[in-house]
Amino acid sequence: MTVCADCGKRLSWSQVREGGVCKDCFIARKKGGTTAEREDAAAERLAEIERILLTTETCPRGLDIIERLEVVTAECAFGMNVFKDLFAGIRDIVGGRSEAVQETLRESRRTALFELKKEANRIGANAVVAIDLDYVELSGAGNMVLLVASGTAVRIQPNEE
């Protein structure tokens, strides 16, 4: 997996533009601006996306939900490569944990939750509550899995208590 040289966002090979950057950074380079300005803008975008994620419908004491916006979802399809499949198959026979498969699942969860936060940010939410993660096997061989993250995008604010 390739990352953007300017903002560090993960990119597939088809998303890489000239200079090893994402589409947004490519456009920013064309418009001008220094590397430091672009780095600051990318850091601001990432900080803005970082939101509160809760698996419960209510916020902890000290925070009030002031508006429920809509249900947001993020999907992440990922495959196990031949070697992961091979070693996972051996683990099925002899028992034990498959570190490679666990790492793939962990990375997919991080990606799906980040995409969920981006989707919530896009509609103006500052938190997502009632998050649910669902894993679905896409192929009978078990080498392609879909992770769907869903939740309710909300606006919260600290209360006076």
C-alpha positions in Angstrom: 0.0 0.0 0.0 1.4 3.4 -1.0 1.0 6.6 1.0 0.7 10.2 -0.2 4.0 12.0 0.0 2.4 15.2 1.3 -0.4 14.1 3.7 0.4 10.5 4.4 -3.0 9.2 3.4 -3.0 5.6 2.2 -3.5 5.2 -1.5 -4.1 2.3 -3.8 -1.8 2.2 -6.9 -4.6 3.7 -9.0 -5.0 6.7 -6.7 -1.4 7.8 -6.9 -0.8 11.0 -8.9 2.4 12.5 -10.3 4.9 13.1 -7.6 3.5 10.2 -5.4 0.6 12.3 -4.0 -3.2 11.9 -3.6 -5.6 13.9 -5.8 -6.2 16.6 -3.1 -2.4 17.2 -2.6 -1.9 17.1 -6.4 -4.4 19.9 -6.8 -3.0 21.8 -3.9 0.5 21.6 -5.5 -0.9 22.9 -8.8 -2.6 25.8 -7.0 0.7 26.6 -5.2 1.6 26.9 -1.6 4.6 25.7 0.3 5.2 22.3 1.6 4.8 23.5 5.2 1.4 25.1 4.3 0.3 21.9 2.7 1.4 19.9 5.7 -0.4 22.2 8.1 -3.6 21.9 6.0 -3.3 18.1 5.9 -2.8 18.0 9.7 -5.8 20.3 10.2 -8.0 18.0 8.0 -6.9 14.9 9.9 -7.5 16.7 13.3 -10.9 17.8 12.2 -11.8 14.2 11.2 -10.8 12.8 14.6 -14.1 12.5 16.3 -15.6 10.8 19.4 -16.7 7.2 18.7 -19.0 5.4 21.1 -20.6 2.0 21.0 -23.4 3.2 23.2 -26.4 5.3 22.2 -25.8 7.9 24.9 -22.8 10.1 25.8 -20.9 9.8 29.0 -21.6 12.3 31.8 -20.4 15.8 30.8 -21.5 15.5 27.1 -24.9 16.1 25.7 -26.2 15.0 22.3 -27.7 18.2 20.9 -28.6 16.8 17.4 -28.8 13.5 15.7 -28.0 13.9 12.0 -28.2 10.5 10.2 -26.9 7.0 10.0 -23.4 6.8 8.6 -21.6 3.7 7.2 -18.2 2.8 6.0 -17.2 -0.4 4.1 -13.8 -2.0 3.9 -13.3 -5.0 1.7 -10.1 -6.8 2.1 -8.5 -10.0 1.0 -6.1 -12.5 2.5 -3.2 -13.2 0.2 -2.0 -16.7 -0.7 0.5 -16.9 2.1 -1.9 -15.7 4.8 -4.4 -18.2 3.5 -1.8 -21.0 3.5 -0.7 -20.3 7.1 -4.3 -19.8 8.3 -5.1 -23.2 6.8 -2.3 -24.8 8.6 -3.5 -23.1 11.8 -6.9 -24.6 11.2 -5.4 -28.1 11.2 -2.8 -27.7 14.1 -4.7 -25.0 16.1 -3.4 -21.7 17.4 -3.6 -18.1 16.4 -2.8 -16.7 13.0 -1.0 -13.4 13.5 -1.2 -12.5 9.8 -5.0 -12.8 9.7 -5.3 -11.0 13.1 -3.2 -8.1 11.7 -5.3 -7.9 8.6 -8.5 -7.8 10.6 -7.0 -5.1 13.0 -6.0 -2.9 10.0 -9.4 -3.2 8.4 -11.1 -2.2 11.6 -8.9 0.9 11.9 -9.5 1.8 8.2 -13.3 1.3 8.5 -13.5 3.4 11.7 -11.4 6.2 10.1 -13.7 6.2 7.1 -16.7 6.3 9.4 -15.3 9.4 11.1 -14.6 11.0 7.7 -18.2 10.4 6.6 -19.5 11.9 9.9 -17.2 14.9 9.5 -18.5 15.4 5.9 -22.1 15.9 7.2 -21.0 18.2 10.1 -21.1 15.8 13.0 -18.6 15.9 15.8 -19.3 12.4 17.2 -20.6 9.0 16.1 -22.7 6.9 18.6 -24.1 3.4 18.6 -21.3 2.0 16.4 -21.6 -1.5 15.1 -19.0 -3.6 13.3 -20.1 -6.4 11.0 -17.8 -8.8 9.2 -19.1 -10.7 6.2 -17.4 -13.4 4.2 -17.6 -12.5 0.5 -16.3 -15.7 -0.9 -16.8 -19.3 0.1 -13.0 -19.9 0.4 -12.8 -17.2 3.1 -10.2 -15.2 1.3 -12.3 -12.0 0.9 -14.0 -10.3 3.8 -16.1 -7.2 4.0 -16.2 -5.1 7.2 -19.1 -2.7 7.6 -19.0 -0.1 10.3 -22.2 1.9 11.0 -23.3 4.3 13.6 -25.4 7.5 14.2 -23.7 10.8 13.4 -24.5 13.3 16.1 -23.5 16.8 17.3 -22.4 16.9 21.0 -21.4 19.6 23.4 -20.1 19.7 26.9 -22.9 20.3 29.5 -22.7 22.7 32.4 -22.7 20.0 35.2 
